[in-house]
């Protein structure tokens, strides 16, 4: 056996941990987030220290955070779900209609219905992608328009108003526990559960293996079809949950609810370090990416940046993240080849 495999590392554990932290995409994005908040607060102290600034800082990204968690699980398998924005709108409207038709419906039951409804819509995507062997981009682009069309046909020019929903439900959009918004706590619970599953459970680790090399995963005997189906089901369920949260957060639901949220969810995941080519990334990074996207959109007007440049900055972040992923992937492959040749 070569000396390369037998020689102990000359780098101390502290330096290895520090080096790993400095190379972490999640920490890098978190540092950028902190810098954006710090610079904006220096420009206008009310951005962080105003009456409701702290609450808004946590509450505003909560819905996108939930969506980004589901989207990250799909992207890790080398797929994408473009239908989540339409699922959010459709579920939000369904929530309002449930309260109109059955005013006494328990809030907890409405959340379960929203989760189940979103999961069914996600299951449709999963079946077509996993069993139909059709690219996810095509399938979810089609279902995005189909779900949006059903929503527009159902809602028409009508909308659900805050007066149609009970106060106990609407209060969830603004209620706080120890100065922390309830919807943010809900997003954190979702993040913790999904993140723990992806990090520790066999099914979660298999999603990474499938995303890294689907053919090799299939040859190894992994249940590729079932895992991809589960990823889309999870993404749909998260979109359904986000739809119910949207109804509680904004109080009114019109036909443009959830519009373009799918692009923000993909952007949040990619900026947070989830490789668009699959096989790497974490939901923690996707969550930080969601925070960064929403915070930048709030911070740039405070800094006096025009709308055009706000979209420009978001676009640069997404392209920069993809280029960085590609560069790191090439460097990693080169090191593996060098290690193999030197062994």
NUVEXVO-76085 format. One record per residue: residue in three letters; x, y, z of N, C-alpha, C in turn. Coordinates in steps of 0.02 Angstrom, whole numbers, plus 32768, in hexadecimal, padded with zeros to 4 digits. Example, Ala and Ser with C-alpha at 12.3 -4.5 7.8 and 13.67 -1.06 7.14 Angstrom:
2
ALA82947EE4818682677F1F818682947F5B8186;SER82827F90816282AC7FCB816582858002818A;
//
This chain:
343
UNK802B7FC48000800080008000802C803E8000;UNK801980717FDF804480AC7FD8804880D48017;UNK807E8101801A8086812D8054804F815F8058;UNK802F816C801E7FF9819F801D7FBF818B804A;UNK7FB2814A804E7F79813480757F8C812580BE;UNK7FCF811B80CC7FE48108810F7FFB81438139;UNK801581778119803081B0813E7FF981D78160;UNK800081E581A27FCE820D81C47FD1825581AB;UNK7F98827681AF7F9582BB81997FC082E781C6;UNK7FE7831481A68011834381CC7FEA838181E1;UNK7FAD838681CB7F8383C081DC7F5D83B3821C;UNK7F5F83E1824B7F3C83D8828B7EF183D78281;UNK7ECC83B482AF7E8283B282A87E6383F782A7;UNK7E80842682CE7E63846A82D07E6A848B828C;UNK7EA58482826D7EB084A1822B7E83848081F6;UNK7E79843D81FD7E4D841B81CD7E06843581D3;UNK7DEF843D82127DAB8455821C7DA4849D8203;UNK7DD784C682127DD5850C81FC7DD8851181B0;UNK7E0384E681927E0784E6814A7DC684D08129;UNK7DA7849C81477D678486812C7D3184BB8132;UNK7D3284DF816B7D01851581757D0A854C8142;UNK7D4A855D81357D57859381057D44858080BE;UNK7D46853E80AF7D338527806C7CE8851A8067;UNK7CC4851E809E7C7C850F809E7C5585448078;UNK7C2C852E80497C01855C80247BCE857C8052;UNK7BB4855480827B81856E80AE7B9B85A980D7;UNK7BD885A080F27BF585D6811B7C05861380F0;UNK7C1D860780B37C2C863F80867BEC86688078;UNK7BB58645806A7B768668805B7B5C868C809A;UNK7B66866B80D57B50868A81137B7886CA8121;UNK7BB886C981117BE28705811A7BC9873E80ED;UNK7BB9872D80AF7B9E876080817B5C877C809C;UNK7B32875080B87AF3876680D47AFE8797810E;UNK7B2D8786813A7B3C87B281737B5787F5815A;UNK7B8187F481277B9D8832810C7B66885E80EE;UNK7B37883E80CA7AFF886580AC7AD6888780E3;UNK7AC8886081197AA1887D81507AC888B58172;UNK7B0A88AA817C7B3388DC819F7B39891C8177;UNK7B47891681367B4F8952810C7B0E89798108;UNK7AD6895481007A95897680FB7A828997813D;UNK7A94897681757A85899481B77AAE89D381C3;UNK7AEC89D381AB7B168A0F81B27AF68A49818A;UNK7ADC8A37814F7ABB8A6A81247A7A8A838144;UNK7A548A5481607A148A6681807A098A3781BB;UNK7A118A5081F77A0E8A26823379C98A05823C;UNK79958A23821E79528A068224794C89C28200;UNK797B89B481D37978897481B0797B893981E0;UNK79A18941821679A8890B8247798A891D828B;UNK798B895E829B7977897282DE7935899982E0;UNK790F899782A978CD89B682AA789B898F82D4;UNK785D89A782D7782B89888303781F893E82F1;UNK7814893182B1780588EC829B783C88D0826E;UNK787688F0826D78AB88DC823E78C38895824B;UNK78D08885828B78E88842829C78B5880D8289;UNK7875881D8297784087ED8286783C87E4823A;UNK783F881B8214783A881681CB787787F281AE;UNK78B087FB81CD78ED87DB81B478E6878F81B7;UNK78C4877581E978BA872D81F0787B871581CC;UNK7847873E81CE7806872881B4780487278167;UNK781F875A81477819876180FF7836872580D8;UNK7871870A80EC788C86D280C5786E868E80D6;UNK7841868B8108782A864A8121780A861E80EC;UNK77DE863B80C377BB8614809077EC85FC805B;UNK781986288045784B86138014787A85DE8031;UNK788885E3807178B385B180927894856B808D;UNK78538567809B7830852680977834850A804F;UNK78288536801E782C85207FD97872850A7FC5;UNK78A485307FDD78EA85207FCC78FF84DC7FE8;UNK78E584C9802178F58488803F78DE84508010;UNK78A084547FF9788684217FCB78AA84227F88;UNK78B8845E7F7078DA84657F2F792184487F33;UNK794284527F6C798684387F74798783EB7F6F;UNK795683CB7F8E795383827F8C794B83697F44;UNK7925838E7F1B791C837A7ED5795C83877EAC;UNK797A83C17EB679B683D27E9079F083A37EA0;UNK79F4838C7EDF7A29835D7EF27A25831D7EC8;UNK79E8830A7EB379E082CE7E8979EB82DD7E3E;UNK7A0583187E2F7A12832D7DEA79D1833B7DC5;UNK799F83557DE7796083697DC8794F83B07DDE;UNK791583C87DCA78FE840A7DDF78B284097DDF;UNK789384317E0B784A84357E107834847D7E04;UNK781C848A7DC7780684CE7DB677BC84DB7DC5;UNK779A84A97DE2775284B17DED774184CB7E32;UNK777384D57E5D776484E47EA3773F85267EAD;UNK774E85587E83772B85987E8976E185917E7C;UNK76D085697E497689855E7E3A766785357E71;UNK768C85057E8E767084DD7EC67663850A7F02;UNK769085397F0F768685697F46764585907F3C;UNK763C85AC7F00760085D37EF275C185A97EF7;UNK75C3856E7EDA758885427EDA7576852D7F22;UNK75A9851D7F4A759C85077F8F758485417FBA;UNK75A1857C7FAF758B85B77FD5754185C67FC8;UNK752D85C07F8874E785CD7F7774BA85967F94;UNK74D285587F9174AB85207FAE74A0852C7FF9;UNK74D48546801A74CE85548062749585858070;UNK749485BA8048745E85EB8052741985CE8044;UNK741585A6800F73D485887FFD73BC85578033;UNK73EA8535805473D78507808A73B7852F80C3;UNK73D6856680D573BA858E810C737785AE80F8;UNK736F85BF80B8732F85DB80A172F885A680A3;UNK7308856A808C72D68534808A72CA851680CF;UNK72FF851280F872F984F3813A731D8520816D;UNK72FB85538184731B858581B0733A856881F0;UNK732085318208733885168248737184E48240;UNK738E84E0820473C384AF81FA740084BE8226;UNK7419848D824B745484998276749084AD824C;UNK74B784DC826774F284F58243752484BC8235;UNK752C84908267755B8459825F7547842D8223;UNK75058422821C74ED83F881E574FA841A81A2;UNK74F3845C819F75008480816175498478814C;UNK7576847A817D75BD8470816D75C9842A8151;UNK75A783F8816F75AF83B48156759483AC810F;UNK755A83CC8103753D83CA80BF756C83EA808D;UNK7589842380A075B78446807475F4841B8064;UNK760F83FB8098764983CE808E76378395805F;UNK75FD8376806C75E8833D804375DA83517FFB;UNK75B9838A7FF275A883A27FAF75E883B07F87;UNK761783D17FA8765683E07F86767C839F7F76;UNK767A836F7FA5769C83307F997680830B7F5D;UNK763D830D7F55761E82EC7F1B7636830D7EDA;UNK763883507ED9764F83737E9D769983637E8F;UNK76C0835E7EC57706834B7EBC770D83047EA5;UNK76E082D97EBC76E182927EA776D6828C7E5C;UNK76AB82B67E40769F82B67DF876E182C37DD3;UNK770682F67DEA774783057DCC777682C97DD2;UNK777782AC7E0F77A582757E1C779782397DF0;UNK775782287DE7774481EF7DBD775A81FA7D75;UNK774D82357D5B775F82447D1577AA82457D0A;UNK77CF825F7D3C781882647D35783982207D42;UNK782782007D7A784A81C37D8F783681877D64;UNK77F6817F7D5777E181457D3077DC81547CE5;UNK77C981937CD577C581A57C8F780881B27C70;UNK783D81BB7C9A788181C87C80788382067C53;UNK785A82387C65785982777C40787E82AB7C69;UNK78A882D57C4A78CD83077C7078A083317C9D;UNK78B7833B7CDB788F83607D0C788083A77CF5;UNK78B083C57CD178A5840A7CB97867840E7C8E;UNK785D83DD7C62782483DD7C3577E383CE7C5B;UNK77E5839A7C8577A983867CA9779183BE7CD8;UNK77BE83D87D0077A8840A7D327798844D7D12;UNK77B6845B7CD777A284977CB2775A848F7C9B;UNK774984537C83770484467C6E76D384497CA8;UNK76E484287CDF76B584287D1876B1846D7D38;UNK76E784947D3276E484D97D4B76AB84FF7D29;UNK76A684F87CE67671851A7CC1762D84F97CCE;UNK762C84B77CD475ED84947CE075D084A97D24;UNK75FA84A67D5875E284B97D9B75CD85027D9D;UNK75F4852D7D7C75E285747D7A75A1857F7D55;UNK759785587D1E7559855D7CF8751D85487D22;UNK752485117D4774EE84FA7D7374DE85307DA7;UNK7514854E7DC3750B85837DF574E585BE7DD8;UNK74FA85D57D9C74D9860F7D7D749185FF7D6B;UNK748585C17D53744185AE7D41741485AB7D7F;UNK743085937DB6740A858C7DF473FD85D07E15;UNK743285F87E1A742B86387E3D740B866D7E12;UNK741C866D7DD0740186A17DA5741586E67DBE;UNK73E587137DC173F387567DDA73E5875C7E25;UNK73D187237E4473C387247E8B7404871E7EB3;UNK73FF872D7EF2743787237F1E741E87157F65;UNK744886F67F8C743786E87FD2744F87237FFC;UNK7423873D802574348776804F744287608097;UNK7462878C80BC7472877D81027433876F812A;UNK73FC8792811873BE8789813E73A087438134;UNK73B8871F8100739F86DB80F473C186A7811F;UNK73F886BA8140741E868A8168741D869D81B2;UNK7420866B81DE741B867A82267459869D8241;UNK745086C38275748886E8829474BD86B882AE;UNK74A7867E82C874D8864F82E3750A863882AD;UNK74F28637826E751E862482377549865F8221;UNK752A86988219754E86D48201758486EA8233;UNK757786DE827375A786F382A675EA86CE829F;UNK75E88693827F7626866E8275765786958249;UNK763C86C1821F766686E881F3768D871F8215;UNK76768732825076978769827576AB875682BC;UNK768F871E82D5769C870B831A76E586FB8326;UNK76FC870B8363774286FF8375774686D783B6;UNK777A86B083BD778A868D83FB77D186A2840F;UNK77D786C48448781786DF845E7836870B8428;UNK780D8735840A7822876583D6783687448395;UNK78288703838E783886E0835077F786CE832C;UNK77EE86E282ED77B086D482C977A1868982C5;UNK7761867882CC774D863182CB775D86118287;UNK775186358250775F8619820E77AA860B8206;UNK77D486348224781C86268221782D85E78248;UNK780D85DF8282781885A282AA780185648283;UNK77C8856B826077B08534823677E385228200;UNK77FF855581E07832854A81AC7870852881CA;UNK7884853C820578BF851F822578B384D58235;UNK787784C5824D7866847E825C786A8454821C;UNK784C846E81E6784F844C81A5789884428190;UNK78BF84778196790684748182792C844081AB;UNK7920843E81ED794384108219793183C78208;UNK78F183BA81FD78DB837581F078F7835C81AD;UNK78EE838581787907837081367953836C8135;UNK7974839D815479BD839E815779D88361817C;UNK79B9834F81B379CF831481D979C682D481B0;UNK798D82D1818D79818295816479B5828F812C;UNK79C282C5810979F282C280D27A3882B380EB;UNK7A4882C981277A8D82C181417A99827C8160;UNK7A64825F817D7A6F822281A47A4D81E48188;UNK7A1281EB816A79EC81B181547A0881948113;UNK7A018153810B7A19813280CE79F6814E8090;UNK79B481588097798F8173805E79A981B88049;UNK79BB81E1807B79D58223806C7A1882208049;UNK7A4481F480627A8781EF80447A8281D37FFD;UNK7A4F81A87FF17A48818C7FAE7A3481C27F7B;UNK7A1281F77F927A02822E7F647A42824D7F49;UNK7A7582547F747AB5826F7F5D7AD7823F7F2C;UNK7AD481FF7F3B7AF481CE7F0E7AD281CE7ECA;UNK7A9081D47ECA7A6B81D67E8A7A7D82157E63;UNK7A82824D7E867A94828C7E647ADB828C7E4A;UNK7B09826A7E6D7B4F82697E577B5782407E17;UNK7B3682077E137B3B81DC7DD87AFE81AE7DD6;UNK7AC981C27DB37A8B819A7DB27A9681537D98;UNK7AC0814C7D647ACB81097D477AEF80DC7D78;UNK7B2380F87D9A7B4780D07DCB7B1A80BD7E05;UNK7AEF80EB7E1A7AC180DD7E517A9180A57E3E;UNK7A7C80A57E007A4E80717DE87A72802D7DE6;UNK7AB0802D7DCC7AD77FEF7DC97AE67FD47E0F;UNK7AEF80017E3F7AFD7FED7E847AC07FD07EA6;UNK7A867FDA7E897A4A7FBD7EA57A1F7FED7ECE;UNK7A31802D7ECB7A08805D7EF179C480657ED0;UNK799380747EF8794E807D7EE0794680C37EC3;UNK796380CD7E87796681107E697920812C7E5D;UNK78F581047E3E78B2811D7E2F788C81327E6D;UNK789081087EA1786B81177EDF788781557F01;UNK78C9815D7F0178E881977F2278D781D87EFE;UNK78D981D77EBB78C882147E95787F82257EA0;UNK785581F27EA1780D81FC7EAF7804821E7EF4;UNK782982057F25782482217F69783C82697F6B;UNK787082797F44788982BE7F44785582EE7F29;UNK783382DB7EF377FF83067ED677C2830A7F05;UNK77B282D37F25777B82D47F56778A83047F8F;UNK77C983027FA677DE83307FDC77D983797FC4;UNK77F283867F8777EF83CA7F6D77A783E37F68;UNK777A83B87F50773483CB7F4B771583D87F8F;UNK772683AC7FC0770B83B68004772383F88022;UNK776384088016777D8448802F775A8483800E;UNK774C847C7FCD772884B27FAA76E184B97FC5;UNK76C184807FD5767F84837FF4768084A58037;UNK76B38494806076BA84B480A176C684FF8098;UNK76F08511806876FE8557805B76BE857C8043;UNK76938558801F765485768009762785888044;UNK7621855A807475F8856980B0761885A380D6;UNK765B85A280DC767D85D880FF7673861B80DB;UNK767086198098766586578072762086748082;UNK75EE8649808675AA8661809775AA868180DD;UNK75CD8662810C75D0867D815075F886BE8154;UNK762E86C1812C765B86FB812F763B87398111;UNK761A873280D67602876D80B275B7877980BA;UNK7592874680CF754B875180DD751F875180A0;UNK7537876780677510876680297534873A7FF6;UNK750D87187FCE752A86EC7F9A750886FD7F58;UNK753087167F29751687257EE6753786F57EB4;UNK752686FC7E74753E86CD7E41758986D27E33;UNK75AA87057E4C75F2870A7E40761B86F17E7C;UNK75FB86D07EAB761E86B67EE6765286817ED0;UNK768D86877EEB76C286567EDC76E486607E99;UNK76D286957E7576EE86A07E32773A86AA7E36;UNK775F86867E0E77A9868B7E0877CE86727E46;UNK77AB86577E7777CE863D7EB277FC86027EA1;UNK77EA85DD7E6A781385A37E58785A85B87E45;UNK786085F17E2378A386087E0F78CB861F7E4D;UNK78A9863E7E7C78CB86527EB978E286157EE1;UNK78B885E17EE278CB85A47F08790885837EE9;UNK790A857F7EA6794585637E85798285907E92;UNK797885D17E8C79AF85FF7E9879CB85FA7EDF;UNK799E85F47F1079B485EE7F5679DE85AF7F60;UNK79C785787F4379EC85397F4B7A31853C7F2B;UNK7A3385577EEE7A73855B7ECA7AA3858B7EED;UNK7A8B85C57F007AB685F57F237ACF85D77F64;UNK7AA685AE7F857ABA85907FC47AE885557FBD;UNK7AFD85447F807B3085107F777B1684CD7F60;UNK7AD584C87F517ABB84897F367ACD84867EEC;UNK7AF784557ED97B1084527E947AD784457E64;UNK7AD2846E7E307A9D84667DFF7AA584257DD8;UNK7AE284087DD97AEE83C87DB77AE1838D7DE6;UNK7AC9839A7E237AB683657E517AEF83497E79;UNK7ADE83257EAF7B1082FF7ED47B3183237F0E;UNK7B2883637F167B4783877F4E7B1D83C37F62;UNK7B2B83DB7F9F7B0584137FBA7ADC83FE7FF6;UNK7AC4842E801B7A9C842080577A5E844D8059;UNK7A2D8437807F79F2846280887A03849E80B4;UNK7A38849780DE7A4D84D081067A64850980D8;UNK7A8C84F580A57AA3852780757A698546804F;UNK7A39851C803B79FF8536801779D885688042;UNK79D38559808379B0858780B179D485CA80B6;UNK7A1785C780BC7A3D860680C07A37862B807E;UNK7A37860580467A2E8625800579EA86498000;UNK79B6862A801C7974864B801D7977868C8045;UNK79988689807E799F86C580A779C586FB8081;UNK79FB86E7805E7A238718803A79FB87388002;UNK79D687107FDC79AF872B7FA5797C875F7FBD;UNK7956874C7FF079228778800A794187B7802A;UNK797787AD804F799687E5807179B48816803F;UNK79D287FC800979EE88297FD579B688527FB5;UNK797E88317FA7794688567F89792B888D7FB7;UNK793288837FF9791D88B78028795388EB8033;UNK799288D5802D79C98902803E79DA89338006;UNK79D8891B7FC779EE89457F9079C689877F8A;UNK798389867F91796089C67F90797689F57FC8;UNK798689D98002799E8A03803979E18A238027;UNK7A0A89FE80007A4B8A177FEC7A468A447FAE;UNK7A088A4E7F9679FE8A7B7F5D7A0A8A5B7F1A;UNK7A098A187F167A1489F57ED779D189EE7EB3;UNK79D189FB7E70799389F97E4A797C89B07E3F;UNK793C89A87E2B791F89667E227946893C7DF2;UNK795C89597DBA798189347D8779BF89137DA5;UNK79E389397DCD7A21891E7DEA7A1388EA7E1F;UNK79D888EC7E3E79C688B87E6E79C288747E4A;UNK79A088727E11799B88357DEB79E088207DD0;UNK7A0788527DBE7A4A88467DA47A7588227DD9;UNK7A73883B7E177A9A881E7E4D7A8687D57E5A;UNK7A4587C87E5A7A2D87847E667A4587567E2D;UNK7A42876F7DEF7A5987477DB77AA487387DBB;UNK7ACB876A7DCF7B1387607DD77B22872C7E0D;UNK7AFC872F7E437B0686FE7E797AF986B77E61;UNK7AC386AD7E3A7AB2866A7E237AE786517DF2;UNK7AF9867A7DC17B2C86657D907B6F86597DB2;UNK7B8186867DE17BC0867D7E057BC1863C7E2C;UNK7B89862A7E4A7B8685EB7E707B8F85AF7E44;UNK7B6F85B07E087B7585777DDA7BBD85727DC0;UNK7BDB85AB7DB07C2185A97D987C4F858F7DD0;UNK7C4385A67E0D7C6D858F7E457C6685447E50;UNK7C27852B7E4B7C1D84E37E517C4384BC7E1C;UNK7C4284D67DE07C6484B47DA97CB084B47DB3;UNK7CCB84EC7DCA7D1384F17DD67D2884C17E0E;UNK7D0184C07E447D1184937E7B7D0C844A7E66;UNK7CDA843A7E3C7CD283F67E247D0E83E07DFA;UNK7D26840C7DCE7D6083FC7DA47D9E83F37DCF;UNK7DA7841E7E017DE184187E2E7DDF83D77E55;UNK7DA283C47E6C7D9B83877E937DAB834A7E67;UNK7D9283497E2A7DA083117DFD7DEB830D7DEE;UNK7E0B83467DE67E5383477DD77E7B832B7E11;UNK7E67833C7E4F7E8B83227E8A7E8282D77E91;UNK7E4682BF7E817E3982767E857E6582517E53;UNK7E6A826D7E167E94824D7DE27EDD824E7DF7;UNK7EF582867E137F3B828B7E297F49825A7E61;UNK7F1A82547E917F2482257EC87F2681DD7EAF;UNK7EFB81CE7E7E7EFA818A7E627F3B817B7E3C;UNK7F5481AC7E167F9181A27DF07FCF819B7E1C;UNK7FCD81BE7E57800781BC7E84800681807EB3;UNK7FCD815D7EB57FC681257EE47FF080E97ECD;
//
